[in-house]
Amino acid sequence: MYRDRIAGGMRIPAVLAAAAAIAAFGLLSTPVASAQPGQCPEGQFPTSDGSGCAGIPDPTAYGCPPGDFECMFEKELGPR
């Protein structure tokens, strides 16, 4: 008599645990949407206002040697 009550009492938690496991697996396997509307091509990055993509500026346009971004920022923003 007590064995039947104990067995019946253990069935409910086992069913709830199985349902929780199925729900957790479903939530973990669902892909998460990206906050960005689209991906930028390689070599570009999203703009700060989210309006599109921008490329890396060319330091030679500011009279600096290629790849010298410190020189470019000093000319653009002024010396520190």
Biopython code that builds the backbone (N, CA, C, O; Angstrom):
import numpy as np
from Bio.PDB.StructureBuilder import StructureBuilder

atoms = [
    (1, "MET", "N", (0.809, -1.181, 0.000)),
    (1, "MET", "CA", (0.000, 0.000, 0.000)),
    (1, "MET", "C", (0.864, 1.262, 0.000)),
    (1, "MET", "O", (0.635, 2.182, -0.785)),
    (2, "TYR", "N", (1.859, 1.294, 0.890)),
    (2, "TYR", "CA", (2.735, 2.454, 0.917)),
    (2, "TYR", "C", (3.621, 2.514, -0.319)),
    (2, "TYR", "O", (3.976, 3.598, -0.783)),
    (3, "ARG", "N", (3.969, 1.369, -0.842)),
    (3, "ARG", "CA", (4.807, 1.344, -2.047)),
    (3, "ARG", "C", (4.069, 1.968, -3.219)),
    (3, "ARG", "O", (4.676, 2.672, -4.026)),
    (4, "ASP", "N", (2.761, 1.719, -3.326)),
    (4, "ASP", "CA", (1.991, 2.316, -4.412)),
    (4, "ASP", "C", (1.926, 3.835, -4.264)),
    (4, "ASP", "O", (2.014, 4.557, -5.257)),
    (5, "ARG", "N", (1.775, 4.321, -3.043)),
    (5, "ARG", "CA", (1.721, 5.765, -2.810)),
    (5, "ARG", "C", (3.073, 6.409, -3.121)),
    (5, "ARG", "O", (3.126, 7.481, -3.723)),
    (6, "ILE", "N", (4.142, 5.772, -2.719)),
    (6, "ILE", "CA", (5.477, 6.307, -2.983)),
    (6, "ILE", "C", (5.744, 6.305, -4.486)),
    (6, "ILE", "O", (6.256, 7.289, -5.019)),
    (7, "ALA", "N", (5.412, 5.231, -5.168)),
    (7, "ALA", "CA", (5.617, 5.149, -6.617)),
    (7, "ALA", "C", (4.771, 6.194, -7.336)),
    (7, "ALA", "O", (5.232, 6.807, -8.300)),
    (8, "GLY", "N", (3.539, 6.404, -6.879)),
    (8, "GLY", "CA", (2.679, 7.415, -7.493)),
    (8, "GLY", "C", (3.196, 8.818, -7.242)),
    (8, "GLY", "O", (3.082, 9.689, -8.105)),
    (9, "GLY", "N", (3.765, 9.044, -6.064)),
    (9, "GLY", "CA", (4.326, 10.350, -5.735)),
    (9, "GLY", "C", (5.604, 10.657, -6.488)),
    (9, "GLY", "O", (5.936, 11.828, -6.670)),
    (10, "MET", "N", (6.321, 9.657, -6.927)),
    (10, "MET", "CA", (7.565, 9.869, -7.660)),
    (10, "MET", "C", (7.312, 10.083, -9.149)),
    (10, "MET", "O", (8.178, 10.595, -9.859)),
    (11, "ARG", "N", (6.143, 9.698, -9.618)),
    (11, "ARG", "CA", (5.833, 9.838, -11.036)),
    (11, "ARG", "C", (5.697, 11.300, -11.434)),
    (11, "ARG", "O", (6.190, 11.700, -12.489)),
    (12, "ILE", "N", (5.042, 12.096, -10.612)),
    (12, "ILE", "CA", (4.802, 13.506, -10.946)),
    (12, "ILE", "C", (6.118, 14.281, -11.063)),
    (12, "ILE", "O", (6.305, 14.963, -12.071)),
    (13, "PRO", "N", (7.035, 14.220, -10.104)),
    (13, "PRO", "CA", (8.304, 14.945, -10.273)),
    (13, "PRO", "C", (9.111, 14.471, -11.480)),
    (13, "PRO", "O", (9.802, 15.269, -12.113)),
    (14, "ALA", "N", (9.031, 13.196, -11.799)),
    (14, "ALA", "CA", (9.770, 12.691, -12.955)),
    (14, "ALA", "C", (9.194, 13.268, -14.244)),
    (14, "ALA", "O", (9.945, 13.620, -15.153)),
    (15, "VAL", "N", (7.874, 13.367, -14.332)),
    (15, "VAL", "CA", (7.237, 13.941, -15.521)),
    (15, "VAL", "C", (7.562, 15.428, -15.621)),
    (15, "VAL", "O", (7.839, 15.929, -16.711)),
    (16, "LEU", "N", (7.530, 16.141, -14.486)),
    (16, "LEU", "CA", (7.871, 17.565, -14.501)),
    (16, "LEU", "C", (9.335, 17.788, -14.879)),
    (16, "LEU", "O", (9.650, 18.725, -15.612)),
    (17, "ALA", "N", (10.216, 16.944, -14.387)),
    (17, "ALA", "CA", (11.636, 17.058, -14.737)),
    (17, "ALA", "C", (11.852, 16.802, -16.225)),
    (17, "ALA", "O", (12.644, 17.492, -16.867)),
    (18, "ALA", "N", (11.158, 15.823, -16.767)),
    (18, "ALA", "CA", (11.280, 15.535, -18.200)),
    (18, "ALA", "C", (10.746, 16.702, -19.025)),
    (18, "ALA", "O", (11.346, 17.065, -20.037)),
    (19, "ALA", "N", (9.627, 17.297, -18.606)),
    (19, "ALA", "CA", (9.070, 18.441, -19.338)),
    (19, "ALA", "C", (10.009, 19.643, -19.257)),
    (19, "ALA", "O", (10.181, 20.360, -20.243)),
    (20, "ALA", "N", (10.612, 19.869, -18.100)),
    (20, "ALA", "CA", (11.555, 20.973, -17.957)),
    (20, "ALA", "C", (12.791, 20.752, -18.821)),
    (20, "ALA", "O", (13.316, 21.702, -19.402)),
    (21, "ALA", "N", (13.258, 19.522, -18.911)),
    (21, "ALA", "CA", (14.419, 19.213, -19.746)),
    (21, "ALA", "C", (14.115, 19.438, -21.219)),
    (21, "ALA", "O", (14.949, 19.963, -21.958)),
    (22, "ILE", "N", (12.934, 19.045, -21.640)),
    (22, "ILE", "CA", (12.550, 19.252, -23.042)),
    (22, "ILE", "C", (12.445, 20.742, -23.345)),
    (22, "ILE", "O", (12.902, 21.194, -24.395)),
    (23, "ALA", "N", (11.843, 21.514, -22.428)),
    (23, "ALA", "CA", (11.721, 22.963, -22.628)),
    (23, "ALA", "C", (13.093, 23.630, -22.646)),
    (23, "ALA", "O", (13.339, 24.509, -23.472)),
    (24, "ALA", "N", (13.984, 23.227, -21.751)),
    (24, "ALA", "CA", (15.329, 23.809, -21.713)),
    (24, "ALA", "C", (16.093, 23.489, -22.988)),
    (24, "ALA", "O", (16.771, 24.358, -23.535)),
    (25, "PHE", "N", (15.992, 22.264, -23.467)),
    (25, "PHE", "CA", (16.660, 21.905, -24.711)),
    (25, "PHE", "C", (16.115, 22.735, -25.875)),
    (25, "PHE", "O", (16.879, 23.180, -26.732)),
    (26, "GLY", "N", (14.810, 22.942, -25.906)),
    (26, "GLY", "CA", (14.213, 23.745, -26.967)),
    (26, "GLY", "C", (14.681, 25.186, -26.928)),
    (26, "GLY", "O", (14.947, 25.782, -27.972)),
    (27, "LEU", "N", (14.785, 25.756, -25.727)),
    (27, "LEU", "CA", (15.246, 27.137, -25.612)),
    (27, "LEU", "C", (16.715, 27.272, -25.952)),
    (27, "LEU", "O", (17.116, 28.261, -26.566)),
    (28, "LEU", "N", (17.519, 26.310, -25.569)),
    (28, "LEU", "CA", (18.946, 26.385, -25.859)),
    (28, "LEU", "C", (19.270, 26.149, -27.324)),
    (28, "LEU", "O", (20.280, 26.647, -27.822)),
    (29, "SER", "N", (18.436, 25.402, -28.017)),
    (29, "SER", "CA", (18.727, 25.115, -29.417)),
    (29, "SER", "C", (18.117, 26.146, -30.369)),
    (29, "SER", "O", (18.357, 26.087, -31.575)),
    (30, "THR", "N", (17.338, 27.081, -29.847)),
    (30, "THR", "CA", (16.742, 28.120, -30.679)),
    (30, "THR", "C", (17.787, 29.178, -30.995)),
    (30, "THR", "O", (18.454, 29.661, -30.080)),
    (31, "PRO", "N", (17.952, 29.553, -32.250)),
    (31, "PRO", "CA", (18.940, 30.579, -32.572)),
    (31, "PRO", "C", (18.514, 31.940, -32.022)),
    (31, "PRO", "O", (17.327, 32.262, -31.970)),
    (32, "VAL", "N", (19.489, 32.716, -31.622)),
    (32, "VAL", "CA", (19.231, 34.039, -31.062)),
    (32, "VAL", "C", (19.392, 35.058, -32.180)),
    (32, "VAL", "O", (20.357, 34.997, -32.942)),
    (33, "ALA", "N", (18.459, 35.987, -32.283)),
    (33, "ALA", "CA", (18.524, 37.014, -33.324)),
    (33, "ALA", "C", (19.640, 38.001, -33.003)),
    (33, "ALA", "O", (19.897, 38.302, -31.837)),
    (34, "SER", "N", (20.288, 38.494, -34.024)),
    (34, "SER", "CA", (21.353, 39.470, -33.853)),
    (34, "SER", "C", (20.753, 40.852, -33.680)),
    (34, "SER", "O", (19.706, 41.157, -34.250)),
    (35, "ALA", "N", (21.421, 41.689, -32.891)),
    (35, "ALA", "CA", (20.941, 43.054, -32.677)),
    (35, "ALA", "C", (21.203, 43.915, -33.905)),
    (35, "ALA", "O", (20.539, 44.934, -34.094)),
    (36, "GLN", "N", (22.149, 43.527, -34.732)),
    (36, "GLN", "CA", (22.460, 44.293, -35.925)),
    (36, "GLN", "C", (21.574, 43.849, -37.069)),
    (36, "GLN", "O", (21.355, 42.651, -37.250)),
    (37, "PRO", "N", (21.056, 44.797, -37.849)),
    (37, "PRO", "CA", (20.173, 44.413, -38.948)),
    (37, "PRO", "C", (20.879, 43.628, -40.039)),
    (37, "PRO", "O", (20.257, 42.773, -40.671)),
    (38, "GLY", "N", (22.145, 43.886, -40.278)),
    (38, "GLY", "CA", (22.875, 43.157, -41.311)),
    (38, "GLY", "C", (24.342, 43.091, -40.979)),
    (38, "GLY", "O", (24.824, 43.801, -40.097)),
    (39, "GLN", "N", (25.038, 42.255, -41.671)),
    (39, "GLN", "CA", (26.468, 42.128, -41.447)),
    (39, "GLN", "C", (27.202, 43.024, -42.432)),
    (39, "GLN", "O", (26.781, 43.188, -43.577)),
    (40, "CYS", "N", (28.287, 43.591, -41.979)),
    (40, "CYS", "CA", (29.118, 44.420, -42.851)),
    (40, "CYS", "C", (30.108, 43.523, -43.580)),
    (40, "CYS", "O", (30.519, 42.492, -43.049)),
    (41, "PRO", "N", (30.492, 43.909, -44.791)),
    (41, "PRO", "CA", (31.484, 43.131, -45.521)),
    (41, "PRO", "C", (32.831, 43.154, -44.790)),
    (41, "PRO", "O", (33.058, 43.993, -43.919)),
    (42, "GLU", "N", (33.699, 42.247, -45.147)),
    (42, "GLU", "CA", (35.005, 42.158, -44.509)),
    (42, "GLU", "C", (35.790, 43.440, -44.755)),
    (42, "GLU", "O", (35.802, 43.966, -45.867)),
    (43, "GLY", "N", (36.440, 43.932, -43.720)),
    (43, "GLY", "CA", (37.201, 45.169, -43.823)),
    (43, "GLY", "C", (36.393, 46.393, -43.464)),
    (43, "GLY", "O", (36.925, 47.503, -43.480)),
    (44, "GLN", "N", (35.119, 46.226, -43.138)),
    (44, "GLN", "CA", (34.273, 47.341, -42.732)),
    (44, "GLN", "C", (33.667, 47.037, -41.375)),
    (44, "GLN", "O", (33.679, 45.894, -40.917)),
    (45, "PHE", "N", (33.139, 48.068, -40.740)),
    (45, "PHE", "CA", (32.534, 47.914, -39.429)),
    (45, "PHE", "C", (31.264, 48.745, -39.364)),
    (45, "PHE", "O", (31.126, 49.696, -40.133)),
    (46, "PRO", "N", (30.324, 48.422, -38.470)),
    (46, "PRO", "CA", (29.090, 49.196, -38.366)),
    (46, "PRO", "C", (29.361, 50.600, -37.822)),
    (46, "PRO", "O", (30.224, 50.779, -36.962)),
    (47, "THR", "N", (28.636, 51.577, -38.315)),
    (47, "THR", "CA", (28.779, 52.936, -37.814)),
    (47, "THR", "C", (28.158, 53.039, -36.428)),
    (47, "THR", "O", (27.348, 52.197, -36.039)),
    (48, "SER", "N", (28.539, 54.068, -35.690)),
    (48, "SER", "CA", (28.064, 54.207, -34.306)),
    (48, "SER", "C", (26.566, 54.474, -34.237)),
    (48, "SER", "O", (25.924, 54.098, -33.256)),
    (49, "ASP", "N", (25.996, 55.111, -35.247)),
    (49, "ASP", "CA", (24.550, 55.374, -35.214)),
    (49, "ASP", "C", (23.740, 54.241, -35.842)),
    (49, "ASP", "O", (22.510, 54.293, -35.857)),
    (50, "GLY", "N", (24.420, 53.221, -36.357)),
    (50, "GLY", "CA", (23.734, 52.058, -36.903)),
    (50, "GLY", "C", (23.134, 52.262, -38.275)),
    (50, "GLY", "O", (22.321, 51.457, -38.729)),
    (51, "SER", "N", (23.532, 53.344, -38.946)),
    (51, "SER", "CA", (22.944, 53.648, -40.248)),
    (51, "SER", "C", (23.560, 52.857, -41.396)),
    (51, "SER", "O", (23.001, 52.839, -42.492)),
    (52, "GLY", "N", (24.675, 52.216, -41.177)),
    (52, "GLY", "CA", (25.299, 51.455, -42.258)),
    (52, "GLY", "C", (26.678, 50.972, -41.869)),
    (52, "GLY", "O", (26.977, 50.760, -40.694)),
    (53, "CYS", "N", (27.508, 50.803, -42.877)),
    (53, "CYS", "CA", (28.860, 50.305, -42.663)),
    (53, "CYS", "C", (29.862, 51.355, -43.116)),
    (53, "CYS", "O", (29.589, 52.142, -44.023)),
    (54, "ALA", "N", (31.017, 51.357, -42.476)),
    (54, "ALA", "CA", (32.082, 52.277, -42.846)),
    (54, "ALA", "C", (33.377, 51.497, -42.921)),
    (54, "ALA", "O", (33.569, 50.506, -42.217)),
    (55, "GLY", "N", (34.256, 51.958, -43.782)),
    (55, "GLY", "CA", (35.551, 51.310, -43.928)),
    (55, "GLY", "C", (36.590, 51.949, -43.027)),
    (55, "GLY", "O", (36.335, 52.982, -42.407)),
    (56, "ILE", "N", (37.739, 51.347, -42.956)),
    (56, "ILE", "CA", (38.842, 51.904, -42.184)),
    (56, "ILE", "C", (39.428, 53.064, -42.976)),
    (56, "ILE", "O", (39.719, 52.914, -44.163)),
    (57, "PRO", "N", (39.608, 54.227, -42.335)),
    (57, "PRO", "CA", (40.127, 55.382, -43.078)),
    (57, "PRO", "C", (41.563, 55.166, -43.540)),
    (57, "PRO", "O", (42.316, 54.393, -42.947)),
    (58, "ASP", "N", (41.919, 55.853, -44.592)),
    (58, "ASP", "CA", (43.255, 55.741, -45.175)),
    (58, "ASP", "C", (44.137, 56.847, -44.621)),
    (58, "ASP", "O", (43.856, 58.020, -44.863)),
    (59, "PRO", "N", (45.190, 56.519, -43.889)),
    (59, "PRO", "CA", (46.056, 57.566, -43.319)),
    (59, "PRO", "C", (46.755, 58.411, -44.378)),
    (59, "PRO", "O", (47.118, 59.555, -44.104)),
    (60, "THR", "N", (46.954, 57.871, -45.585)),
    (60, "THR", "CA", (47.641, 58.643, -46.621)),
    (60, "THR", "C", (46.797, 59.833, -47.073)),
    (60, "THR", "O", (47.338, 60.786, -47.633)),
    (61, "ALA", "N", (45.490, 59.801, -46.843)),
    (61, "ALA", "CA", (44.638, 60.936, -47.203)),
    (61, "ALA", "C", (44.889, 62.130, -46.285)),
    (61, "ALA", "O", (44.516, 63.255, -46.619)),
    (62, "TYR", "N", (45.512, 61.898, -45.145)),
    (62, "TYR", "CA", (45.806, 62.966, -44.187)),
    (62, "TYR", "C", (47.277, 63.368, -44.230)),
    (62, "TYR", "O", (47.730, 64.152, -43.396)),
    (63, "GLY", "N", (48.028, 62.833, -45.200)),
    (63, "GLY", "CA", (49.439, 63.151, -45.347)),
    (63, "GLY", "C", (50.343, 62.327, -44.461)),
    (63, "GLY", "O", (51.470, 62.733, -44.179)),
    (64, "CYS", "N", (49.878, 61.191, -44.021)),
    (64, "CYS", "CA", (50.664, 60.309, -43.154)),
    (64, "CYS", "C", (51.095, 59.073, -43.931)),
    (64, "CYS", "O", (50.509, 58.758, -44.966)),
    (65, "PRO", "N", (52.116, 58.368, -43.441)),
    (65, "PRO", "CA", (52.519, 57.134, -44.111)),
    (65, "PRO", "C", (51.437, 56.062, -43.997)),
    (65, "PRO", "O", (50.633, 56.096, -43.065)),
    (66, "PRO", "N", (51.409, 55.117, -44.927)),
    (66, "PRO", "CA", (50.386, 54.064, -44.863)),
    (66, "PRO", "C", (50.464, 53.280, -43.549)),
    (66, "PRO", "O", (51.547, 52.877, -43.123)),
    (67, "GLY", "N", (49.335, 53.074, -42.927)),
    (67, "GLY", "CA", (49.245, 52.298, -41.701)),
    (67, "GLY", "C", (49.561, 53.084, -40.434)),
    (67, "GLY", "O", (49.483, 52.524, -39.341)),
    (68, "ASP", "N", (49.916, 54.370, -40.544)),
    (68, "ASP", "CA", (50.243, 55.183, -39.361)),
    (68, "ASP", "C", (48.976, 55.904, -38.889)),
    (68, "ASP", "O", (48.753, 57.074, -39.202)),
    (69, "PHE", "N", (48.162, 55.180, -38.134)),
    (69, "PHE", "CA", (46.891, 55.746, -37.683)),
    (69, "PHE", "C", (47.084, 56.775, -36.573)),
    (69, "PHE", "O", (46.264, 57.681, -36.419)),
    (70, "GLU", "N", (48.160, 56.643, -35.801)),
    (70, "GLU", "CA", (48.421, 57.620, -34.746)),
    (70, "GLU", "C", (48.669, 58.998, -35.354)),
    (70, "GLU", "O", (48.159, 59.998, -34.849)),
    (71, "CYS", "N", (49.434, 59.056, -36.417)),
    (71, "CYS", "CA", (49.682, 60.307, -37.126)),
    (71, "CYS", "C", (48.383, 60.879, -37.669)),
    (71, "CYS", "O", (48.145, 62.084, -37.587)),
    (72, "MET", "N", (47.542, 60.009, -38.226)),
    (72, "MET", "CA", (46.268, 60.460, -38.791)),
    (72, "MET", "C", (45.384, 61.076, -37.706)),
    (72, "MET", "O", (44.784, 62.129, -37.920)),
    (73, "PHE", "N", (45.301, 60.424, -36.542)),
    (73, "PHE", "CA", (44.456, 60.960, -35.469)),
    (73, "PHE", "C", (45.018, 62.263, -34.909)),
    (73, "PHE", "O", (44.259, 63.153, -34.526)),
    (74, "GLU", "N", (46.353, 62.378, -34.859)),
    (74, "GLU", "CA", (46.949, 63.627, -34.388)),
    (74, "GLU", "C", (46.643, 64.770, -35.340)),
    (74, "GLU", "O", (46.380, 65.889, -34.899)),
    (75, "LYS", "N", (46.675, 64.504, -36.641)),
    (75, "LYS", "CA", (46.366, 65.547, -37.618)),
    (75, "LYS", "C", (44.874, 65.880, -37.625)),
    (75, "LYS", "O", (44.501, 67.034, -37.834)),
    (76, "GLU", "N", (44.024, 64.887, -37.399)),
    (76, "GLU", "CA", (42.589, 65.097, -37.428)),
    (76, "GLU", "C", (42.094, 65.764, -36.132)),
    (76, "GLU", "O", (41.299, 66.703, -36.176)),
    (77, "LEU", "N", (42.567, 65.274, -34.997)),
    (77, "LEU", "CA", (42.078, 65.755, -33.708)),
    (77, "LEU", "C", (43.000, 66.760, -33.034)),
    (77, "LEU", "O", (42.613, 67.406, -32.060)),
    (78, "GLY", "N", (44.212, 66.892, -33.546)),
    (78, "GLY", "CA", (45.182, 67.771, -32.915)),
    (78, "GLY", "C", (46.060, 66.996, -31.947)),
    (78, "GLY", "O", (45.709, 65.889, -31.540)),
    (79, "PRO", "N", (47.210, 67.574, -31.572)),
    (79, "PRO", "CA", (48.094, 66.861, -30.654)),
    (79, "PRO", "C", (47.451, 66.732, -29.267)),
    (79, "PRO", "O", (46.578, 67.513, -28.888)),
    (80, "ARG", "N", (47.903, 65.740, -28.541)),
    (80, "ARG", "CA", (47.359, 65.496, -27.195)),
    (80, "ARG", "C", (47.864, 66.481, -26.197)),
    (80, "ARG", "O", (47.501, 66.412, -25.023)),
]
sb = StructureBuilder()
sb.init_structure("model")
sb.init_model(0)
sb.init_chain("A")
sb.init_seg("    ")
for serial, (resi, resn, name, xyz) in enumerate(atoms, 1):
    if name == "N":
        sb.init_residue(resn, " ", resi, " ")
    sb.init_atom(name, np.array(xyz, "f"), 0.0, 1.0, " ", f" {name:<3s}", serial, name[0])
structure = sb.get_structure()
